[in-house]
């Protein structure tokens, strides 16, 4: 019933509803079959409507390379957008990404902010 209410809220462009339903499709919870393509579509809409966590979710698809081609630069770009919008988890992961590329001096400011 909770997902049905969220789907109803999507009709009026509720950004958190898009994100919530996307998570349901991604995880296969609350009666939804796993459908990563649908989840990615819904995460994009949530991001367009201002949900900064959705940028992290979109980026994770590029990190995993399951339904889109693995692309570390796109992963980084989506994390950067989320971080600029205030997502602390994304900021931390940007630090990990930069540290992994050997840029520890760039990583530390990300970690301090997270």
Secondary structure, 3 states (H helix, E strand, C coil): CHHHHHHHHHCCCCHHHHHHHHHHHHHCCCCCCCCHHHHHHHHHHHHHCCCHHHHHHHHHHHHHCCCCCCCHHHHHHHHHHHHHCCCHHHHHHHHHHHHHCCCHHHHHHHHHHC
